[in-house]
Each structure stands twice: as structure tokens, then as C-alpha cells.
Amino acid sequence: MIFSPVEIQETVNMFMRQKLDIRCITMGISLLDCADSDSSRACQKIYDKVMRCAGKLVQVGQDIEKEFGVPIINKRISVTPIALVAGASGATSYVDYCKTLNRCAQELGVNFIGGFSALVQKGITPADKILIDSIPEALAVTDYVCSSVNVGTTKNGINMNAVKLMGETIKKTAEASKDCAVNGCAKLVVFTNAPEDNPFMAGAFHGPGEGDAVINVGVSGPGVILAAAKEFKGRPINELADGIKKMAFKITRMGQLVGTEAARRLGVDFGILDLSLAPTPAVGDSVARILEEIGLEGAGAPGTTAALAMLTDMVKKGGVMASTNVGGLSGAFIPVSEDEGMINAVKQHSICLEKLEAMTCVCSVGLDMIAIPGDTPATTISGIMADEMAIGMVNNKTTAVRLIPVPGKKAGDWVEFGGLLGGAPVMDVNRFSCADFINRGGRIPAPIHSFRN
């Protein structure tokens, strides 16, 4: 017998009661060969290649779900940063490129397509500037396209000109899409140290160092980790940590199986397996509730950062033993609107924006899906962004910001985004100005420990 009755029952419980799933299978597609001096021809090349490579993605995902009994929540696509592809054309707006990606997503039936992106950590090319200027309109007129901009790395420092520009762009995007079903800012993320193989939206893009087409998988199991934590109630933290690590191993093996099989059936390489704990608005699928089970009265209480550090580290340690293809972000997401426990923590005033920022020092990503007052100045948004980028730069890790200034809303109001994006209370923002700092522009130099050659 390969599996014991206990192991089979444990797996059934993971799926049926603890909300274990494959959060996404994402096909990364290189569009470097689609560049053309004529933007119409380039868009047609992009459409043809995406449809050719990803034509069977959704069907393969559905077949694996049925055959293996493993829920695969999202099927997605990521592409080469469009600024690298569209720069060959003389176009003064890249909205048509975004519409082309949206058309692909719609016809293929995928949930999102990421890669309306630019890499500006050290400087901004004319193509990068056009793409960033196109973001507000592009995200307002499309439903399935996600955008990302990388403004810093540990090796290059932080491009403060880009940080300033993105604060302004976020404000414009919020206003341009205020009447849309989903605010465009929910599909826009700003990074430091952005990984080239991230399967999660809104930050997924297919890096220029990647192959022609790959499958990247994101596994998520906050409910399973919560159940593991409950088994160690009152026990020493090192014993709890070991239990979380062992459960992360089991979760990762399932993702390895799905990723390998999906890649084989699609005739592409298996890229990476992202170990991130990605919550949803559903009860029982929350990272915040894991922190509470560890011993906190509420997420944000003293000890939260330490508990989150342990949780993230154990998930990674268990995962790397189960797969040689670990990559992407791999940690614990702490979005506000997508985590019912985090939403409750904001309502109960046990967590604030500054505490969330502190927590990002020890987990993956950063300030994620946070609604802020619509009248927040662009320079304040840039200041929040700069703080988060500095954490990533100094700690040699990925950090990101997905802030949503909601027009007409003030702190304490509720805003609904829908679906996996959830809803959230609007969080208060420090009202002291940082305008003089942001308006300096320039670049924050790389930290001393970046010089490792």
C-alpha cells in the first residue's frame, strides 16, 4: 500500500475542511520575438503567440483538477514586460498593447494576465515612461490585465524619480477607474527586487532571463497550517515550528505534482513552485488567524512580527525539502482586503499601516491590497512606497506596495473590490507631509552590503 488510510484521510481533510488548493498555475510566455516597429503588427504577433502557447492552459488545468481531485483556483498568464517589447515601435501610448493582452485573457478564459510592466530600478527609458503614463487608462479600459513596475533592487538602490512618478500614477489610476467594477489600483503593484518567475498577481511578469514558455505554480494552504497550529496549542514554539514545517512539506509535494504534470501536458518547462501562504476573504483561509492561533489576541499585537517571522521561515524550510523548483515570492502574504482575519484586525484597531510595514520585514511581498483615503496626496503615497522599497533593498528581499486610494472615501469607510480581491476598511494614513523629500528625486544608492562581487 502506497498511502495509509490515515494519510488519505488527512489529504481529504486538507481539501474539504481546510481549504487547501493550488492557488494558481501561471504560464509565462516570452514576447521578445514579438517586437515590431509597427505597433499594430506587434500587437498581432503578441495575440498570435499567447493564443498559440496558452490555448490549452485552462483545459489542462481543469483536466488535472478532475483527475487528481486537486482544486486549481486560478489559471493565469504572465508575459515579458511590455515596455521591453513595445519600445521598438513608435507608439506614444501602449493602451492598445494592454487591450491585446486583455483580449487574449478573455478568449482563453484565464483569470488574469500580468506583464503590463516596466523595470526602472536604475533609470527610465522612453518606452518605460510611455508605459507608466499609459497605466491609468489601460487598467481602466481592461478587466484582466495586471501591471507592475520595479523601482529598486539591492544591487542598484531605489530610483526615487520612479517612486515619485508611481505615486502620481497610482492617484491617476484610482481616479480613472473610480466607476469601474474593480479599481485599477487593485491590479497595479510597485516592487523592489521583483522576481522574474512570480506566479501571483498583480505582480507576475515573465522575466527577460526566462525561457520561451514555462509553467509556474502557486500553492496556498493557510487553513492547513492553521489546523497544524491547533494541534500544538500550549506547546513550546520550537515544537509548533516543526509541525508547521512538516505540514508545509506535504503541501509543497502536491504543488510539485501538479506543476510537473501541467508542464508535461502543455509541452513546456516546469519553472518554479511558489510556497507563499496566500489568504482569501473566506473564513478559515487567513494568515492573520494563524498568528492568533500561535498566541496573539489579534494580528498586530506585540509579538506579531516574531510570530510571522517563524511562520514564514518554517513554510520555506518545509517547502525547499519538497521541491527543487522553489522560487517566486515564497513566504506569507498579508493583504488586508484578501484576508478576513486581517480585515477584522483593522476593524478592531489591533493593526495599523505602520505595524503592517514592520511585518513586511520578515515576510514576502509588502503592503498589499490596502485601501487608503482618496484625498491622500501623491507624495504621501510615494513616501509610503519609498519606506517599503527601502525594507526590500536593505534586507535583500522582495517587497511591494499595492495601495488603493479610494476617491470619495475616508478612514473607517468600507470599500468592496469583489471576488478574491475582497473588501476592506479604509485605513488611516499619517498626515504629516514628506513632499520635500519625494520632490528631491534622484536615486537612493545601493546599500554597502550589495557589493558582493
Kinemage of the C-alpha trace (Angstrom):
@kinemage 1
@onewidth
@group {chain A} dominant
@subgroup {mainchain}
@vectorlist {calphas} color= white
{ca met a 1} P 0.000 0.000 0.000
{ca ile a 2} L 1.496 3.353 -1.094
{ca phe a 3} L -0.619 5.522 1.208
{ca ser a 4} L -2.038 4.584 4.601
{ca pro a 5} L -5.728 5.216 5.441
{ca val a 6} L -4.577 7.944 7.862
{ca glu a 7} L -2.646 9.760 5.115
{ca ile a 8} L -5.588 9.523 2.708
{ca gln a 9} L -7.973 10.908 5.332
{ca glu a 10} L -5.520 13.695 6.137
{ca thr a 11} L -5.391 14.711 2.481
{ca val a 12} L -9.192 14.636 2.164
{ca asn a 13} L -9.468 16.891 5.210
{ca met a 14} L -6.976 19.326 3.694
{ca phe a 15} L -9.158 19.784 0.622
{ca met a 16} L -12.640 19.508 2.139
{ca arg a 17} L -12.261 21.251 5.503
{ca gln a 18} L -9.050 23.264 5.477
{ca lys a 19} L -9.366 24.950 2.077
{ca leu a 20} L -6.115 23.619 0.616
{ca asp a 21} L -5.768 24.393 -3.071
{ca ile a 22} L -3.427 25.192 -5.886
{ca arg a 23} L -3.967 28.930 -5.908
{ca cys a 24} L -2.734 29.339 -9.473
{ca ile a 25} L -0.957 27.802 -12.412
{ca thr a 26} L 0.618 30.595 -14.427
{ca met a 27} L 2.085 30.186 -17.880
{ca gly a 28} L 4.973 32.572 -18.500
{ca ile a 29} L 5.421 33.499 -22.164
{ca ser a 30} L 8.305 35.419 -23.731
{ca leu a 31} L 7.198 38.150 -26.130
{ca leu a 32} L 10.675 39.340 -27.035
{ca asp a 33} L 10.241 37.918 -30.534
{ca cys a 34} L 7.032 39.947 -30.987
{ca ala a 35} L 8.708 43.355 -31.055
{ca asp a 36} L 7.994 45.308 -34.232
{ca ser a 37} L 8.443 48.877 -35.461
{ca asp a 38} L 4.721 48.874 -36.252
{ca ser a 39} L 2.615 48.626 -33.086
{ca ser a 40} L -0.331 47.034 -34.919
{ca arg a 41} L 1.883 44.236 -36.202
{ca ala a 42} L 3.436 43.854 -32.759
{ca cys a 43} L 0.008 43.506 -31.149
{ca gln a 44} L -0.977 40.887 -33.711
{ca lys a 45} L 2.225 38.950 -33.045
{ca ile a 46} L 1.533 39.107 -29.310
{ca tyr a 47} L -2.023 37.865 -29.795
{ca asp a 48} L -0.915 35.008 -32.048
{ca lys a 49} L 1.848 33.824 -29.713
{ca val a 50} L -0.172 33.994 -26.491
{ca met a 51} L -3.078 32.152 -28.100
{ca arg a 52} L -0.739 29.515 -29.519
{ca cys a 53} L 1.193 28.890 -26.312
{ca ala a 54} L -1.672 29.119 -23.822
{ca gly a 55} L -4.501 27.754 -25.933
{ca lys a 56} L -4.819 24.604 -23.803
{ca leu a 57} L -3.908 26.109 -20.412
{ca val a 58} L -7.406 26.299 -18.959
{ca gln a 59} L -8.445 22.893 -20.277
{ca val a 60} L -5.303 21.223 -18.919
{ca gly a 61} L -5.900 22.840 -15.537
{ca gln a 62} L -9.475 21.597 -15.478
{ca asp a 63} L -8.431 18.090 -16.531
{ca ile a 64} L -5.848 17.887 -13.735
{ca glu a 65} L -8.438 19.093 -11.232
{ca lys a 66} L -10.789 16.278 -12.218
{ca glu a 67} L -8.188 13.524 -12.453
{ca phe a 68} L -6.248 14.350 -9.281
{ca gly a 69} L -9.055 15.851 -7.237
{ca val a 70} L -6.942 18.945 -6.558
{ca pro a 71} L -8.675 22.354 -6.752
{ca ile a 72} L -6.830 24.773 -9.054
{ca ile a 73} L -8.411 28.131 -8.337
{ca asn a 74} L -6.817 30.348 -10.997
{ca lys a 75} L -5.301 29.814 -14.423
{ca arg a 76} L -3.169 32.785 -15.402
{ca ile a 77} L -0.631 34.080 -17.897
{ca ser a 78} L 2.410 36.293 -17.447
{ca val a 79} L 4.328 37.884 -20.302
{ca thr a 80} L 7.555 39.770 -20.927
{ca pro a 81} L 7.353 43.336 -19.547
{ca ile a 82} L 5.552 45.193 -22.305
{ca ala a 83} L 7.921 48.164 -22.091
{ca leu a 84} L 10.678 45.860 -23.403
{ca val a 85} L 8.521 44.761 -26.339
{ca ala a 86} L 6.705 47.964 -27.279
{ca gly a 87} L 9.836 50.117 -27.216
{ca ala a 88} L 10.667 49.034 -30.762
{ca ser a 89} L 7.546 50.782 -32.058
{ca gly a 90} L 6.960 54.494 -32.389
{ca ala a 91} L 3.739 54.333 -30.392
{ca thr a 92} L 3.103 57.183 -27.956
{ca ser a 93} L 0.665 55.103 -25.890
{ca tyr a 94} L 0.687 51.406 -25.034
{ca val a 95} L -3.010 51.111 -24.269
{ca asp a 96} L -3.516 49.034 -27.423
{ca tyr a 97} L -0.938 46.536 -26.166
{ca cys a 98} L -2.916 46.264 -22.944
{ca lys a 99} L -6.144 45.761 -24.879
{ca thr a 100} L -4.471 42.980 -26.861
{ca leu a 101} L -3.475 41.196 -23.651
{ca asn a 102} L -6.999 41.656 -22.325
{ca arg a 103} L -8.454 40.144 -25.485
{ca cys a 104} L -6.175 37.113 -25.088
{ca ala a 105} L -7.225 36.619 -21.470
{ca gln a 106} L -10.890 36.950 -22.311
{ca glu a 107} L -10.803 34.480 -25.206
{ca leu a 108} L -8.657 31.959 -23.325
{ca gly a 109} L -10.767 32.121 -20.175
{ca val a 110} L -7.885 32.880 -17.797
{ca asn a 111} L -8.409 34.910 -14.640
{ca phe a 112} L -5.621 37.451 -15.144
{ca ile a 113} L -2.726 38.210 -17.446
{ca gly a 114} L 0.276 40.021 -15.977
{ca gly a 115} L 3.133 41.843 -17.623
{ca phe a 116} L 1.966 45.355 -18.472
{ca ser a 117} L 5.181 46.190 -16.725
{ca ala a 118} L 8.410 48.170 -16.674
{ca leu a 119} L 11.770 47.651 -14.965
{ca val a 120} L 13.047 51.082 -13.899
{ca gln a 121} L 15.219 50.366 -10.866
{ca lys a 122} L 18.128 52.402 -12.213
{ca gly a 123} L 16.674 54.586 -14.936
{ca ile a 124} L 13.607 55.246 -17.053
{ca thr a 125} L 13.771 54.743 -20.820
{ca pro a 126} L 11.324 56.495 -23.175
{ca ala a 127} L 9.440 53.187 -23.509
{ca asp a 128} L 9.225 52.819 -19.723
{ca lys a 129} L 7.823 56.347 -19.424
{ca ile a 130} L 5.208 55.706 -22.102
{ca leu a 131} L 4.122 52.510 -20.384
{ca ile a 132} L 3.819 54.159 -16.969
{ca asp a 133} L 1.894 57.075 -18.476
{ca ser a 134} L -0.451 54.532 -20.130
{ca ile a 135} L -1.271 52.663 -16.897
{ca pro a 136} L -4.272 54.728 -15.680
{ca glu a 137} L -6.192 54.461 -18.954
{ca ala a 138} L -5.019 50.923 -19.701
{ca leu a 139} L -6.245 49.497 -16.388
{ca ala a 140} L -9.499 51.450 -16.611
{ca val a 141} L -10.464 50.046 -20.031
{ca thr a 142} L -9.441 46.418 -19.386
{ca asp a 143} L -10.644 43.810 -16.922
{ca tyr a 144} L -8.000 41.085 -16.868
{ca val a 145} L -4.640 42.827 -17.246
{ca cys a 146} L -2.328 43.424 -14.285
{ca ser a 147} L 0.506 45.922 -14.179
{ca ser a 148} L 3.740 46.134 -12.207
{ca val a 149} L 6.737 48.432 -12.036
{ca asn a 150} L 10.061 47.565 -10.373
{ca val a 151} L 11.606 50.734 -8.917
{ca gly a 152} L 14.513 49.337 -6.907
{ca thr a 153} L 16.911 46.483 -6.235
{ca thr a 154} L 19.503 45.727 -3.607
{ca lys a 155} L 22.155 45.945 -6.318
{ca asn a 156} L 21.017 49.265 -7.811
{ca gly a 157} L 19.329 51.155 -4.978
{ca ile a 158} L 15.977 52.909 -5.350
{ca asn a 159} L 15.032 55.097 -8.296
{ca met a 160} L 13.301 57.952 -6.462
{ca asn a 161} L 12.261 59.591 -9.735
{ca ala a 162} L 10.285 56.424 -10.450
{ca val a 163} L 8.894 56.356 -6.904
{ca lys a 164} L 7.613 59.916 -7.332
{ca leu a 165} L 6.148 59.070 -10.736
{ca met a 166} L 4.398 55.961 -9.433
{ca gly a 167} L 2.793 57.888 -6.563
{ca glu a 168} L 1.272 60.199 -9.158
{ca thr a 169} L 0.327 57.249 -11.385
{ca ile a 170} L -1.493 55.476 -8.544
{ca lys a 171} L -3.559 58.611 -7.918
{ca lys a 172} L -4.400 58.945 -11.611
{ca thr a 173} L -5.263 55.245 -11.864
{ca ala a 174} L -7.635 55.437 -8.893
{ca glu a 175} L -9.429 58.395 -10.444
{ca ala a 176} L -9.556 56.920 -13.967
{ca ser a 177} L -11.150 53.685 -12.735
{ca lys a 178} L -13.355 55.031 -9.922
{ca asp a 179} L -16.500 53.937 -11.766
{ca cys a 180} L -15.117 50.534 -12.832
{ca ala a 181} L -16.157 47.258 -11.205
{ca val a 182} L -12.573 46.849 -9.940
{ca asn a 183} L -10.403 49.846 -9.134
{ca gly a 184} L -7.349 49.772 -11.396
{ca cys a 185} L -5.044 50.180 -8.385
{ca ala a 186} L -6.029 46.668 -7.273
{ca lys a 187} L -4.283 45.457 -10.435
{ca leu a 188} L -1.157 47.591 -10.010
{ca val a 189} L 1.860 46.781 -7.836
{ca val a 190} L 5.182 48.551 -7.321
{ca phe a 191} L 8.206 46.385 -6.466
{ca thr a 192} L 11.732 46.309 -5.197
{ca asn a 193} L 13.672 43.144 -6.128
{ca ala a 194} L 10.793 41.847 -8.254
{ca pro a 195} L 11.245 38.127 -9.073
{ca glu a 196} L 11.126 37.174 -12.735
{ca asp a 197} L 9.142 33.980 -12.085
{ca asn a 198} L 6.326 35.062 -9.744
{ca pro a 199} L 3.028 33.231 -10.482
{ca phe a 200} L 0.896 35.530 -8.282
{ca met a 201} L -0.967 38.611 -9.468
{ca ala a 202} L -0.819 41.515 -9.717
{ca gly a 203} L 2.979 41.326 -9.841
{ca ala a 204} L 3.547 38.458 -12.256
{ca phe a 205} L 5.649 39.053 -15.352
{ca his a 206} L 7.863 36.772 -17.442
{ca gly a 207} L 11.399 37.986 -16.863
{ca pro a 208} L 13.841 38.502 -19.740
{ca gly a 209} L 16.078 35.805 -18.236
{ca glu a 210} L 13.346 33.167 -18.529
{ca gly a 211} L 12.807 30.642 -21.334
{ca asp a 212} L 10.276 30.883 -24.126
{ca ala a 213} L 7.390 29.404 -22.120
{ca val a 214} L 7.169 27.872 -18.636
{ca ile a 215} L 4.621 26.848 -16.035
{ca asn a 216} L 4.901 28.410 -12.570
{ca val a 217} L 2.701 27.216 -9.719
{ca gly a 218} L 1.481 28.967 -6.585
{ca val a 219} L 0.391 26.744 -3.702
{ca ser a 220} L -1.614 28.094 -0.798
{ca gly a 221} L -2.752 26.495 2.435
{ca pro a 222} L -3.384 28.914 5.324
{ca gly a 223} L -6.224 26.688 6.528
{ca val a 224} L -3.966 23.632 6.630
{ca ile a 225} L -1.252 25.491 8.525
{ca leu a 226} L -3.910 26.786 10.929
{ca ala a 227} L -5.047 23.211 11.596
{ca ala a 228} L -1.426 22.184 12.221
{ca ala a 229} L -1.004 25.069 14.660
{ca lys a 230} L -4.096 23.990 16.592
{ca glu a 231} L -2.524 20.588 17.201
{ca phe a 232} L 0.297 22.269 19.136
{ca lys a 233} L -1.773 24.566 21.350
{ca gly a 234} L 0.161 25.426 24.508
{ca arg a 235} L 3.295 23.613 23.333
{ca pro a 236} L 6.755 25.253 23.048
{ca ile a 237} L 7.274 27.384 19.953
{ca asn a 238} L 10.028 25.135 18.567
{ca glu a 239} L 7.613 22.182 18.567
{ca leu a 240} L 4.969 24.284 16.832
{ca ala a 241} L 7.556 25.396 14.273
{ca asp a 242} L 8.457 21.798 13.500
{ca gly a 243} L 4.796 20.925 12.990
{ca ile a 244} L 4.309 23.821 10.569
{ca lys a 245} L 7.437 22.799 8.655
{ca lys a 246} L 6.227 19.222 8.218
{ca met a 247} L 2.818 20.384 7.000
{ca ala a 248} L 4.439 22.796 4.521
{ca phe a 249} L 6.378 19.822 3.123
{ca lys a 250} L 3.135 17.945 2.420
{ca ile a 251} L 1.516 20.971 0.785
{ca thr a 252} L 4.517 21.537 -1.453
{ca arg a 253} L 4.618 17.939 -2.689
{ca met a 254} L 1.106 18.384 -4.047
{ca gly a 255} L 2.155 21.530 -5.890
{ca gln a 256} L 5.193 19.788 -7.324
{ca leu a 257} L 2.951 17.040 -8.710
{ca val a 258} L 0.508 19.484 -10.315
{ca gly a 259} L 3.238 21.700 -11.771
{ca thr a 260} L 5.153 18.795 -13.271
{ca glu a 261} L 2.024 17.305 -14.807
{ca ala a 262} L 0.732 20.602 -16.188
{ca ala a 263} L 4.083 21.375 -17.805
{ca arg a 264} L 4.260 17.902 -19.356
{ca arg a 265} L 0.790 18.147 -20.862
{ca leu a 266} L 1.402 21.649 -22.211
{ca gly a 267} L 4.798 20.751 -23.648
{ca val a 268} L 6.707 23.457 -21.766
{ca asp a 269} L 9.221 23.528 -18.939
{ca phe a 270} L 8.192 23.462 -15.281
{ca gly a 271} L 9.507 26.750 -13.907
{ca ile a 272} L 9.052 27.261 -10.189
{ca leu a 273} L 6.833 26.427 -7.258
{ca asp a 274} L 5.933 29.430 -5.102
{ca leu a 275} L 5.446 28.461 -1.448
{ca ser a 276} L 3.545 31.563 -0.407
{ca leu a 277} L 0.651 31.318 2.034
{ca ala a 278} L -1.909 33.348 0.101
{ca pro a 279} L -5.154 34.002 2.001
{ca thr a 280} L -8.640 34.674 0.654
{ca pro a 281} L -11.633 36.518 2.122
{ca ala a 282} L -13.152 33.136 3.035
{ca val a 283} L -13.364 32.220 6.717
{ca gly a 284} L -10.689 29.628 7.566
{ca asp a 285} L -8.277 30.761 4.871
{ca ser a 286} L -6.467 33.506 6.777
{ca val a 287} L -2.828 34.169 7.707
{ca ala a 288} L -3.994 36.515 10.477
{ca arg a 289} L -5.905 33.653 12.126
{ca ile a 290} L -2.723 31.547 12.149
{ca leu a 291} L -0.962 34.334 14.041
{ca glu a 292} L -3.813 34.410 16.538
{ca glu a 293} L -3.636 30.638 16.979
{ca ile a 294} L 0.074 30.977 17.728
{ca gly a 295} L -0.912 33.070 20.736
{ca leu a 296} L -1.790 36.634 19.774
{ca glu a 297} L -5.060 38.232 20.842
{ca gly a 298} L -5.176 39.912 17.461
{ca ala a 299} L -2.923 40.325 14.448
{ca gly a 300} L -0.810 43.374 15.158
{ca ala a 301} L -0.418 42.716 18.878
{ca pro a 302} L 3.124 42.760 20.339
{ca gly a 303} L 4.865 39.628 19.151
{ca thr a 304} L 3.206 39.664 15.712
{ca thr a 305} L 6.420 40.272 13.770
{ca ala a 306} L 8.232 37.487 15.628
{ca ala a 307} L 5.381 35.030 15.069
{ca leu a 308} L 5.201 35.928 11.375
{ca ala a 309} L 8.977 35.511 11.017
{ca met a 310} L 8.780 31.998 12.425
{ca leu a 311} L 5.777 31.106 10.278
{ca thr a 312} L 7.399 32.331 7.066
{ca asp a 313} L 10.688 30.593 7.782
{ca met a 314} L 9.058 27.242 8.571
{ca val a 315} L 6.964 27.343 5.404
{ca lys a 316} L 10.145 27.916 3.393
{ca lys a 317} L 12.125 25.218 5.202
{ca gly a 318} L 9.396 22.638 4.678
{ca gly a 319} L 8.934 23.653 1.063
{ca val a 320} L 12.552 23.525 -0.050
{ca met a 321} L 12.797 19.932 1.172
{ca ala a 322} L 9.840 19.002 -1.016
{ca ser a 323} L 10.815 20.671 -4.289
{ca thr a 324} L 13.973 21.661 -6.135
{ca asn a 325} L 11.995 24.243 -8.125
{ca val a 326} L 11.182 26.700 -5.338
{ca gly a 327} L 11.053 30.337 -6.480
{ca gly a 328} L 8.782 33.297 -6.937
{ca leu a 329} L 7.976 35.048 -3.667
{ca ser a 330} L 7.612 32.114 -1.255
{ca gly a 331} L 6.550 33.324 2.165
{ca ala a 332} L 3.361 34.652 3.737
{ca phe a 333} L 1.116 37.236 2.117
{ca ile a 334} L -0.513 39.727 4.478
{ca pro a 335} L -3.037 41.581 2.288
{ca val a 336} L -5.770 43.438 4.127
{ca ser a 337} L -8.751 43.049 1.785
{ca glu a 338} L -7.963 39.400 0.903
{ca asp a 339} L -7.699 38.090 4.485
{ca glu a 340} L -10.801 38.041 6.686
{ca gly a 341} L -8.680 37.884 9.842
{ca met a 342} L -6.686 40.921 8.745
{ca ile a 343} L -9.894 42.790 7.951
{ca asn a 344} L -11.121 42.031 11.460
{ca ala a 345} L -7.799 43.217 12.926
{ca val a 346} L -8.182 46.568 11.167
{ca lys a 347} L -11.764 46.897 12.397
{ca gln a 348} L -10.679 46.087 15.959
{ca his a 349} L -7.778 48.583 15.745
{ca ser a 350} L -5.211 45.942 16.630
{ca ile a 351} L -3.226 46.661 13.477
{ca cys a 352} L -2.284 49.832 11.626
{ca leu a 353} L -0.362 50.741 8.487
{ca glu a 354} L 2.904 51.172 10.377
{ca lys a 355} L 2.629 47.730 12.012
{ca leu a 356} L 1.910 46.158 8.635
{ca glu a 357} L 5.068 47.819 7.333
{ca ala a 358} L 7.086 46.345 10.203
{ca met a 359} L 5.695 42.880 9.445
{ca thr a 360} L 6.890 43.108 5.845
{ca cys a 361} L 10.484 42.969 7.098
{ca val a 362} L 10.052 39.237 7.714
{ca cys a 363} L 7.512 38.015 5.146
{ca ser a 364} L 7.159 38.064 1.386
{ca val a 365} L 5.720 40.960 -0.597
{ca gly a 366} L 4.683 44.020 1.393
{ca leu a 367} L 1.826 46.475 1.882
{ca asp a 368} L -0.782 44.609 -0.114
{ca met a 369} L -4.387 45.473 -1.037
{ca ile a 370} L -4.668 48.361 1.403
{ca ala a 371} L -7.409 50.936 0.863
{ca ile a 372} L -6.443 54.465 1.881
{ca pro a 373} L -8.380 57.769 1.837
{ca gly a 374} L -8.987 59.137 -1.640
{ca asp a 375} L -7.552 62.533 -0.742
{ca thr a 376} L -4.140 61.107 0.222
{ca pro a 377} L -1.511 63.214 -1.609
{ca ala a 378} L 0.565 61.541 -4.316
{ca thr a 379} L 3.738 62.456 -2.422
{ca thr a 380} L 2.458 60.652 0.680
{ca ile a 381} L 1.776 57.541 -1.414
{ca ser a 382} L 5.309 57.831 -2.779
{ca gly a 383} L 6.656 58.183 0.773
{ca ile a 384} L 4.890 55.018 1.923
{ca met a 385} L 6.228 53.315 -1.185
{ca ala a 386} L 9.782 54.539 -0.535
{ca asp a 387} L 9.694 53.146 3.017
{ca glu a 388} L 8.615 49.751 1.748
{ca met a 389} L 11.161 49.750 -1.057
{ca ala a 390} L 13.908 50.542 1.468
{ca ile a 391} L 12.967 47.486 3.526
{ca gly a 392} L 13.367 45.302 0.445
{ca met a 393} L 16.584 46.938 -0.682
{ca val a 394} L 18.360 46.757 2.689
{ca asn a 395} L 17.168 43.239 3.518
{ca asn a 396} L 17.830 41.841 0.027
{ca lys a 397} L 14.248 40.627 -0.315
{ca thr a 398} L 11.210 41.302 -2.438
{ca thr a 399} L 8.869 43.986 -1.153
{ca ala a 400} L 5.943 45.611 -2.885
{ca val a 401} L 3.137 48.108 -2.476
{ca arg a 402} L -0.434 47.741 -3.702
{ca leu a 403} L -2.184 50.801 -2.292
{ca ile a 404} L -5.671 51.817 -3.366
{ca pro a 405} L -6.646 55.449 -2.753
{ca val a 406} L -10.438 55.301 -2.982
{ca pro a 407} L -11.992 58.504 -4.375
{ca gly a 408} L -14.578 59.954 -2.021
{ca lys a 409} L -13.736 57.606 0.862
{ca lys a 410} L -12.203 58.483 4.220
{ca ala a 411} L -10.598 56.439 7.013
{ca gly a 412} L -13.069 53.980 8.513
{ca asp a 413} L -15.287 53.726 5.416
{ca trp a 414} L -15.782 50.354 3.752
{ca val a 415} L -14.855 49.601 0.137
{ca glu a 416} L -15.680 46.422 -1.787
{ca phe a 417} L -13.452 45.048 -4.555
{ca gly a 418} L -15.229 41.740 -5.168
{ca gly a 419} L -14.157 38.121 -5.685
{ca leu a 420} L -10.728 37.088 -4.436
{ca leu a 421} L -9.880 40.783 -4.038
{ca gly a 422} L -12.400 41.019 -1.183
{ca gly a 423} L -13.196 44.263 0.584
{ca ala a 424} L -11.615 46.319 3.344
{ca pro a 425} L -11.950 49.243 5.714
{ca val a 426} L -10.150 52.350 4.510
{ca met a 427} L -7.030 52.695 6.674
{ca asp a 428} L -5.782 55.949 8.127
{ca val a 429} L -2.560 57.449 6.774
{ca asn a 430} L -0.044 59.655 8.553
{ca arg a 431} L -0.961 63.218 7.586
{ca phe a 432} L 2.483 64.756 8.031
{ca ser a 433} L 3.988 65.693 4.674
{ca cys a 434} L 7.029 64.146 3.002
{ca ala a 435} L 6.662 66.244 -0.167
{ca asp a 436} L 10.052 67.960 0.097
{ca phe a 437} L 11.771 64.574 0.417
{ca ile a 438} L 9.929 62.984 -2.520
{ca asn a 439} L 10.331 66.024 -4.781
{ca arg a 440} L 14.125 65.829 -4.498
{ca gly a 441} L 14.090 62.934 -6.989
{ca gly a 442} L 17.388 61.252 -7.788
{ca arg a 443} L 18.365 57.821 -6.551
{ca ile a 444} L 18.943 56.266 -3.132
{ca pro a 445} L 22.296 54.478 -3.542
{ca ala a 446} L 22.592 50.722 -3.059
{ca pro a 447} L 23.477 49.635 0.490
{ca ile a 448} L 27.072 48.785 1.341
{ca his a 449} L 26.362 45.050 1.613
{ca ser a 450} L 25.214 44.947 -2.016
{ca phe a 451} L 28.841 44.966 -3.194
{ca arg a 452} L 29.477 41.240 -3.162
{ca asn a 453} L 31.403 40.612 -6.364
